[in-house]
Amino acid sequence: MTQASEAKRDPGAQDSSAPQKVSDFLLARLRDWGISRVYGYSGDGINGFLGAFARAGNQPEFVQPPHEELCAIMAAAHAKYTGQVGVCFATQGPGAIHLLNGLYDAKLDHQPVVAIVGQIERSAGGSYFMQEVDLVSLFKDVAHEFVEVLSTPEQARHLLDTAIRTAVAQRTVTALIVPHDVQKLDAVPQPPREHAKMSSAIGYNRPRIVPQERDLDAAAELLNAGSRVAILAGAGALHATEELIAVAETLGAGVAKALLGKAAVPDDLPFVTGTVGWLGTRASNWMMKECDTLLMIGSRFPYSEFLPKPGQARGVQIDRDGRALALRYPFEVLLEGDSRETLRALLPKLGRKSHRDFRGRVEEQVRAWAEEADATSKRRADPVHPARVFSELSARAPDDCIFCGDSGTTTFWFAQQVRMRRGMQASLSGTLATMGSGIPYALAAKLNHPERPVIAMVGDGAMQMNGINALIPVAQRWKTWKDPRFVVLVLNNRELNYVTWEQRAMEGDPKFPASQDLFDFPYARYAELLGLSALRVTDPEKLGAAWDEALAARRPILLEVVTDPRVPTLPPELEPKLKEKLEQSLNQEPDADRLRAQLTKAGHET
């Protein structure tokens, strides 16, 4: 059942004896839609709303992170970790502009988010007024499905209803712009029954989307004909775990995962190869090279060079958005539908394969990768190998924990070293891949699941971008949580390390210190200044005990680990062109010998 179908049908009751204003009505309407929490930042352009929040007893709850960008990122994370629409508020001008990064995160990862934004008073429009920005044009791309200005009280009802329903139905971002003076006008909860006056309703039930029977038959015929079947699962398959496993068992297939689909199937199954691509495992990338049939489910995995070569494999793709079909690979059968419903309809048409040689080879690759990943985590580095940090975490992470990734080196090692189990959740900024998303994701996850342990995994670059500020609301709020376990892992390697290695392998350029070096900020000491717990680790042999302490802490804790930037964040196998670029860069590096030593340990001979 969706959030909207559970919502009340009352169009919005007054919260006091005073006349209800447009802002009061809109907050009541949000409550009627079942929205209990929003993410916003104060500003005079939404003063009308702020007064309404006060009159309503802060219902829905107004959560204020220290920057509007964080508000929008948290709204996107709210949608990911709850399955419900996220809502963010911001003032006009700079407040609205600051929302864009988080809104694009939601849009590109297909999450329902509604942005409610203030605007200068209508009478000042066109006068080059203070903070006057053309907000319709500003939001027209990120909220292209629906962006409207609320100009009269009669519009309030149908514009908010449409913004929410469109966001949920299209899994996208919508925006409602409300001028300051309109917020303070008397509300019209029920517009009159007149020409050009609308009476909208609350509610949305997601349809059951299943492909045509003839297309299911064609897909089954193709899959049954294959002898080496590989499955690639993405975020669109997160709710189809049991169906994925059943199809893989029937076809004798291996299952690889795009990063946003990391929690789609548990990694303790012997045929699950892990993530694929630049961040992927050797087992996943091997399977893509060896398969003769590819079944892609709920993924827009962007890196086609890590898919089978065109002509190598026949393919079936399942996606509920027809625009995503046949976008990355020349699939023969295209199934537009919900992944779980489509797999359920497809499964009875599949024959169980008696010859399972390929499955056996996949399982051999999975075992070999597990040994390789373990060996990687035990390699010596100066002072700590980043793989060790995530290997020790993987062995200790609680079964019900929520992982919150960021963008950079932490993402690479999370993808390769952390093994997902049933009951775990994991997400991050996938398509936009914005830095600085880890802690706001974690805070949104914790606010909505206060009984579950939450682990944010961020780099020092993300901390300096906005993570330092994002810790402030953690310190403000943690005492209200049912379970205080909230761990912020910070990899401190004193540089923008992931991009440094991209420069070397993709461009053939050595590290450029002016753009890559970071100030060695005291992250653990800063967390303690905020009243949080903190640990700083420079000895790999102390990592296990540090994780034990962090995961048992009775208040949020920051675990700072000083890691070696010379450890490469490169795929297990490099194409010849990348090897040439890497060698070209190393020939210009003053620290080439130590870099080559780590590359050799990682299996990249130079």
N, C-alpha and C positions, 0 to 999 in steps of 0.2 A: 504494500500500500504506500502511495506517495505521500509526501508532506502535505500537498494541496488537498488530496482526498480526505485526509484526516482533519483538515482545518474546519473551524466553525463557519456557519453560514450567515451569522449576524453581520450586517454591513458596517458595524462599528458604532459602539455606544460611547456616549460622553463619559469622561472620567471625572468630571466635577460639575458643580451646579452652574459654572460660568458657561457662556456660549462656546460651543465647540469651534475651534479654528481649523483651517485647512491642515495645519501641521498636526493637530490633535487627531483629526480624522485619519490622516495617512498612517500615523503610528497605530491607531486602533485597527486599521485595515491590515497592517503588517501582522499584528497579533492574530487577527482572524484567519490569516493565511498560515498560521502555525509557526511564525517566525519569532523566536524567543531571544535572539542575540544578534546584534549588529556591530560593525567595526567602524569607528569614525574618529574624526579629529575636529576639535572645536574651531570655530571661526565665525565672524559676524554675519557671513552670508547664510549661515544656518541657525542664527540665533532663535528664529521662530521655532525650529525643531527642538533646540535645546530646552526651551521653555516647556515645550510639549512633553519631552522626556521627563522633566521634573514633575509636571502635573500628573503624569501617568505612573509615578513611582518607579521610574527607570525600567519600564516594561514596554517593548523589549529591552533587554539589558544593553546599555551603551558601553562598549569596550573601547578604550582609548589607548592605542599604542602611540609611541612618540613621533610618528610621521605618517602622512597619508599613504605613502607607498606601502607601508606595513599594513595599513587598514585593508587595502585591496588584496595584498598577498594573503592576509589572514582570511579574507572572504573566500578567496579561491581554495585555500586549504580547508576551510569549513565545508565547502561543497565536496571536496575529495574525501574527507574523513567521515562525513555524515551521510552523504548521498542527498542532502537537502540544499536548497538554494542559499547562497551566501549573499549578504547585503552589506554595503559599505556606504558611509556618509562622508561628505567633504564640503568645504566652503567653496566659493567662487574662485576664479583666477588661479593662484598658485596651488591652492588645495586641490582643485579639480585636476590640474596638470600633474600633480604628484601621484594621482591614482593610476596613471596610465600603465606603468610597468606591471603592477599587480593585475590590472584588468586584462592586459595582453597575456599574462600567464594563464588566467582563467580561459580566455578565448582560445588560445592555441592548444590547450589541453581539454577543451570541450567541457567546461564546467559552468553550471548555471550561477551567474552572479548578477545582482542588480546594484547599480550605482545610483544613489540619490544625492544630487549635487545642488548646492545653493547657487544663486545668481544675483547680480545687482538688481536693484528695483527697476521695474519696467519703465518708469518715467525717465530714467537716466540712460537708457539704451541709445546707442549711436552718438553719445556725446564724448567719447574717449574718456569715460569715467574711470575712477580708481578701480583697478582689478577687472576691468571690462575685457572679457575674452569671448570670442565666438564659440561657445561650448558645444553647440550642435556640430559645427565643423570639427572641433577638437575630438569629439567622441564618435564621429561618423564612421570611422573605420573599425575601431575596437568594439563598438556597439551597433554595428551596421544593420542588425536585424530590427532594432527598435531604439531610437533615441528621440525624445520629445520634450517640449517645454510645456509645463503646466501653467497656462495663462489665466484660467478662470476656475473658480471653485467647482463648477459643474464637471470639469474634466478629471478631478482628482481620483474619483472612483475607477473610471474605466482605464485611465492611463496607468495607474499603479497595478491594477489587475492584469492589464496586457503586458506590462513590463515583466511581472513575475511569471505569468503563464508562458510568455515567449522564451524567457530564459530557461525555464524548465523543459519546455517542449523541444526547443532547438539546441539545448545544452550549450548555451552561449551567454554572452554579456549583453545586458541592456542598460540603458541610462535614462533617468528621469530628472530633468532640470526644473527646479522650483525657485522662481525669483523670491527674494526676501519679503517683498510686500505681499505676495500671494500667500506665503506661509501664514500671515497674520489675518487674512480675510476670514469672515465667517464661513464655515463649512456648509456644503450642500450634500448631506449624506445620500439623499435620494433625489436625483435630478427629476424635474417635472417631465411628464409624458408629453413632450412637444417635439416638433421637427428639429433635428440636429442635436437633441439631448439624448445621451446614452445611459442605459441602465445595465451595467455589466454584473457579472457574478464571480464568486470565488470557486476555484476548484480546477483540477486537472488530473486525469487518470492516464497514465502512459499506456499506449496501445500495445497489443501483442503483435509483433512484426515477424512474420515467417515467410520465407521465399515461396515461390510457386512450386507445386509438386514436381513439375517437369524439370525445374532447375535442381531440385534436391536429387532427383533421379540421375541427372547428368553428373552431379558432383559425386554421388555414390559410385557411379560407374567408373569415373576417373580414379577415385581413391582406391577402389577395389582392385583396379588394374595395376597400381603401383606396387613395387616390391621393396622400395626403400623410402618410406614416408617420413618426412620431417614436419613437425608442427611448430609454428611460431605464434606465441600468444602475447597479446598486448593488454593495455588497460581496459579495453572493451570486453575482455574475458575474465575480469576479476571476479565477477559474480557467477562464473560458469565452471568452477573448480571441478565438481564431480563429473560434469559432462565431458570436460577436457580429458580427465583421467580415463573415463570409460571409452572415449573414442581412441585415445592413444593405445590403450590395452587391446582394443579390437583390431586396430590396424598394425600393431607391432611397431608403433612409431616412437621416435624420440621427441621430446618437447623442449624447445628453446624459448626464451622469454625476452621480449623487449624490456627496457629498463622500467617503464611504467607498469609493466605486467609482472614485475618480479614476485608479487604475492599471489599470482594467479594459480600457481600450483606449488606445493611444497618441494623443497630441494632434497628431502630425504627419500624421494622416490628414485629408484635406480636408473630410470630412463629420462630423468630431467637433467638437461645439460647445462642449465643456468642461462645467464644473459648472453646476448649475441652482439657482435660488432666490435667497434674500437674498444669498448669497455667489456667485451665478452670473454667467455672462456674458450680455451682451445677446443674443448669438446663440442661446443655449439658451432664454432666456425668450421670445424671438421665436418660436422653433420650437414651443414649447408653446402659444402663442396661435394659431398658424397651422395646426397639424396637424389632420387629420380622423381619424387612427388613432393610438392610443398603445399601445406594447408596453413594459411595465415588467418588468424582469428583476432578481430578487434584491435588491429595495430596499423599505424601509419609509419612504421619503422623507416627512417629516412635514408639510411646508408645502403643504397642498392648494391654497392661493391661487396657487401657481406652477405648478400642473398645468392642463390644459385645463378650461374651464368645463364642468360637467356638461351633457351633451347636445351639446356641440361635437364630441366625438370618440368613436368606438367604441374599445373597448379589450380587450386581452389581458394578463393578468398571470401571470408564472411565479415561483413561490416554493416552496422545499422545506418550508416551514412553512405548513400550511393556515390557521393563525390569522392570518396576515398578508394573506390574500387578500381583495380588495375592501374593504380597510380605509380607503384614502385616496381612492378614485375608484370610480365605479360601472362597473367592468369587466364586460363581457358574458361572456367566456370565462376561466375560472379554471383554471390548470394547476398542480397540486401536483406538484413534481418538482425534481430537481437541474437547475440552469440549463444546464450543459453537455450533459447527457444529453438534456434536453428540446429544446434547440435542435437537437441532432443529429437527433433524431427528427422534428422539425418541418421542417427545411430541405428534404428531398426533396418535401415537399408544397407548397412555395411556388413560385409562378411568377415568373420574372424580369420586372420591369416594364419595358415598352418606353418608356413616357412617363416621363421623369425630370426634368420641369420643377421639381418641388419640390426634388429633390436639388440641382439647379443653384442654386436660391434659397438653400438651406441653405449651400452652399459660398460663395456671395456674402456671406452673413451672417458666416461664419467668417472670411473674409478681412477684412471690415470690422472685426470685433472685434479681430483681430490688430493692425490698424493703430491702433485706438482704445487698446488696452492698451499698445502701444508709446508712443503719444503721452502717455498717462497717466503712464508711468514717467519721462518727460522733463520733466514740469511742475516748476516751481520751488516750493519749500517752504522752511520755516524750521526746521532747516537742511536736512533730507533728506526727500524724499517717500518714504513707505514702499514704494510700488510699485516704485521704482527698485531697492530692495534685492533684491526678488524677481525682477525682470527680469534683473538682472545675475547672480543665482544661476542662473536657468533656462538662461541661455546657456552656463554653465560646468559645470553639475552632471554628474558622471561617469555613464556609462550604467548602471552597476551600483550606483548609490547607493541608500540607504534614507532616505526622508524621514520624520521624526517630528514631527507637528504638536502643537500645544497648543490652547488655547481662547481666542479673543480676536482682536485685530487681526491677529496673524500668520496666523491661519487664513484670514481674509478675503483677504489679499493672496497667500497661498500658493494658494488656490483660483483666483484670477483671473489670476495672473501666471506660475506655474510650469507649464511644458508637459512632460507625462510622455512618456517614450520607453520602448521595449521594454527589459525588463531591470530597470527601476526598480521599487521598492516604496514604498508610502506608506500610512501609517495615522495615526490619532489617536483620541482619545476622541470617538466620533461622537455617539451618542445621549445619553449622560450629559453630554458636553461639559464634563468637569471641567477646571478650571485645574490647572496643575502636573503634567500628564501628559507633557510633551514630553521632558524629560531622562530620567526613568525609562523611557519607551518607547525612547529612543535607546540607553540602556545595555543594556537587554534585547536589543535588535536587535544591538548590537555583540558582546555575549557569545556570541550564537548564530551570528553571521556575522562573525567577527573579520577576515576577509579583505576585507570590503566597506567602502567609505566610508559613514559615517552622518552625517546632518545633522539636528540638533534645531532647531526654530524656535519660540522662546518670547518672550513679552512680559515687560516688567518686573514686571507684577503676578504672573505665574506664578513668576518668579524669587524674588520676595519671599515668596510663599506657601510654596514648598518647593524651588524650583530651586537656591537657594544651597546647601542641604544636599545635594541630589542630586548636585552636582558632586563631593562628597568621594569617593564610590566610583569616580568616573571617574579622579581623581588617584591613587587606590590601585591601580587595576587596569591602566592603559593600557599599561604596559611588557610585559605578557604578550600583547598583541594582535599578530597577524600583520601587520596593516596599521593603523598608528596614526591614520589619518585619522578624526577625530571632531570635528565642528564644532558649536558651540552658538551659534546666532544669537540675539542679544537685541535686541529693539526697545525702546529707552529713550525713551519719550515722556512720562514722569513722571506718568502717570495711567492709570486703568482705562478706556482710551480707547473700546473697543468698546461698553461699557455706557453711557458718556457719550453716544455717538451714538444708542444705543437710547432713552435717556431723552428725547433731543430729538425723534426721529422718531416714537416710539411713544406717549410720554406727554405731549409738548408742554411738557416741563420743561427749564429751563436746566441747565447743569452744576452739580452740588452739590459744591463743593470738599471738604467734610468727608468725603464718601464716595469721591470720585474721585481726589483728588490722592495721589501717591506720593512717598516720600522718594527723592531723587536718589542712589541707591546706586552706588558705583564698581564696576560689575560686572567690567570688564576688570582692574582692579587686584586685585580679590578673586581672580580666576582665577590671576593671576600669583602671588599669595600661596600658592596651593595647588600651585604648581609647573607650572601649565599655561601655554601660550602665550596671548597676548591681543592684540587690536587694538581701537582705538576710532576710529570714523569720524564726522566731523561735516561733511565735504565730499562732496557727491554725486559729484564728478569723481574721487574716490579710491576709490569703491566697487569698481570692476572690479578694480583692483590688489589691494585688500584681499581680495576673494574668491579671486583667483588664489593669494595667499599662504596663505590659510586652507585651501584645498583641496589644497595641496601640503605642508602642515605635517607635520613628523615627530613631532609629539606633539599631543594634543588641544588645541584652540584655541577661545577664546571671542571671537566677533566682536560687539562692542557698537556699534550704530548709533543715533545720536541722531536721532529722527524727529519730524515735525511733528504734534502732536495735533489740529490744525485740519483736517487732511485727512479728509474724511468716509469712513466705512465703511458705505456705503449701496448698495443695488442700483442698477443703471444707470437704472432707471425707478421712480419712486415713484407709488403710488396717490394719488388726490386727498386722501384722509383723512390720509395720512402727510405730504403736502405741507403741509396745514393745521396739523398738529401741529408740524412743523418750523418753520414761520413763527412760530407761537405761541411756541416756545422761543427763537428768535432775537431776538424783540422784548424778551426779558428778559436777553439775554446782554450783559455788559459788553464783550466782545470781538467783537461782532456783525459789524463791518465786515470783519475779517480772516476770520471764518468764512464770511461770504457770498462773499468773494473765492474761497476754495477750493471752495465749493459751485458757484459759477459755472463754474470751470474743469472740474469734474466733470460738468457738464451739468445741474445742478439749479438752475434759476433761482428766486430767492426774492424 
